[in-house]
């Protein structure tokens, strides 16, 4: 019971036999601080850019803001429910399952894919389909984690199969499209997509050791997922967005869809006229963003 003295665990006592410790809560507060500072920095960075050229920065801001709220909840020992573990460890029978984390992933995983795939020449329908399969990954993970019987591994398999579809879009279809923004963007995308595919491969392993097999403690689970979220969050987002800093934004083929912005998002001007004169507007199909 010494782990419950002071801090978040005393204000919000754990509701399961196997739960996070005070050290785990402290780690979560540290991750929360990194996420919060990263969100503020990304917001400030986006305001240094002209309006209409903040798409990638805004998506990154949404991801970081969602992670900030999620880690605040987990550090406060909120957003978890006790579930009977399939494999008990010692004299424990229930384990904390953090549904707030899956809410975070439900929002952030498709946004991360949109951030990456909008730099390619994939059609909007292909991008949305990939985002849908990322929802399947997260929902299957949540339902499996909440299932106390061996049937949880069926959801695990469904989730992994959906993840294979996501990887096929990132590593197969994406690189073969036409990159209107140039070869430098294609090179950056291939590196980023490979990195994201590798890191997302580690999440099912963590699930199998944590919510699935109950092998590692909830504190160990928090450390594992926290490191992965930090890598795919602040680390990757700032690296990817920074790599697009010198790219002509018009080459992505974006426009706002507002009548006042005109057909090319140029404040009512056509191509070769006004603020976008001399800039490539691209030939992509991903409009109205």
Secondary structure, DSSP 8 states (H G I E B T S, - for coil): -GGGSSSHHHHS---SSB---HHHHHHHHHHHHHHHHHHHHHHHHHTTS-TTS-HHHHHHHHHHHHHHHHHHHHHTT-SEEEEE-SS--TT--EEEEEHHHHHHHHHHHHHHHHHHHTTS---HHHHHHHHHHHHHHHHHHHHHHH--STTHHHHHHHHHHHHHHHHHIIIIIGGGS--TT-HHHHHHHHHHHHHHHHHHHHHHHHHIIIIIT--S-HHHHHHHHHHHHHIIIIIHHHHHHHHTTTS-GGGGT-----GGGTTTTSTT--TTSGGGTT------S----
